[in-house]
Amino acid sequence: MRKRTAVRWALTFVVLILLVALISGCSAKTTASKAPTATKRIIYMSAVEYKGSTSVEKEPYPGQPAPPGGGYKLEEPKDGNWTNSTYRWEPGNITVYQGDTVELNIWGVNGKEHPSSIEGYVSTFSVKRGQLTKVSFTADKAGIFAINCTAHVPSMQGQLVVLPR
């Protein structure tokens, strides 16, 4: 008799679990999210240089050279102090949807000039210190595309991410 009662309780428990799973599965939202309608996206960026410095008393000079290309700089100690810097796009990643009209407003903060391109979209543009550069295009191809400054490789490279609709 005890064995039968235990089997009944076990079956009841399994049935309850299955019912809960069925009910929760039916009540879950099943609509897929859609990409927003194609629109004009205005994105604000900056061409910046990060700098750091210290004294050789606090931190020894690294000794090895900075990577080639002009994107990284390491200056030997002068009067007991040494500096390093790197150039970057801020933000470094831009995300839009396929079909969007994109306008990048890029402010030149540091560096005299940044000769640049956006792979697959804009063959050449230039950002200059103290000036606003506007770059416009239609994001008609989905994928990931490099935003490069040829004067400050490899550090001044961003990404344009175009999501498919």
Sequence and secondary structure as in RCSB ss.txt:
>XXXX:A:sequence
MRKRTAVRWALTFVVLILLVALISGCSAKTTASKAPTATKRIIYMSAVEYKGSTSVEKEPYPGQPAPPGGGYKLE
EPKDGNWTNSTYRWEPGNITVYQGDTVELNIWGVNGKEHPSSIEGYVSTFSVKRGQLTKVSFTADKAGIFAINCT
AHVPSMQGQLVVLPR
>XXXX:A:secstr
 HHHHHHHHHHHHHHHHHHHHHHHHHHS           EEEEEEEEEEEEEEEETTTS    S   SSBSEEEE
EEETTEEEEEEEEEESSEEEEETT EEEEEEEE SSSEEEEEETTTEEEEEEEBT EEEEEEE  S EEEEEEET
TSBTTSEEEEEEE  
